[in-house]
Amino acid sequence: MCTCPNCNSKVTRVHDYRIQRIKDIPLFFKHTFIILKKRIYRCNACGKNFMNI
């Protein structure tokens, strides 16, 4: 559960997920990536989409 930054109401509804690959330093001479799964919420009160970081 998180709070909408637009209207400050409590939000539990997940709208979407986004995958972001972040390039990291090489490890044992191999390419290394950090995979970050971002959760995007949709507010029931105001209808805005936002990401809780």
C-alpha positions, -999 to +999 in steps of 0.1 A: +000+000+000+013+035-009+001+071-010-008+089-042+015+120-047-013+139-064-042+135-039-026+118-009-051+089-009-041+053-001-036+032-032-034-006-035-041-012-072-012-021-094-016-008-129+015-022-146+051-035-141+081-022-160+115-039-163+146-017-164+181-031-171+209-011-156+244-018-168+269-025-139+306-029-138+320-061-153+323-091-130+349-117-139+352-101-174+315-106-181+288-080-188+268-074-156+232-060-155+210-051-126+174-059-134+149-036-116+112-044-117+093-011-112+057-012-100+033+014-114+001+022-094-032+037-105-051+059-080-088+051-076-096+087-064-079+109-091-071+083-119-034+092-121-007+067-127+025+069-106+056+050-096+065+043-060+103+042-058 
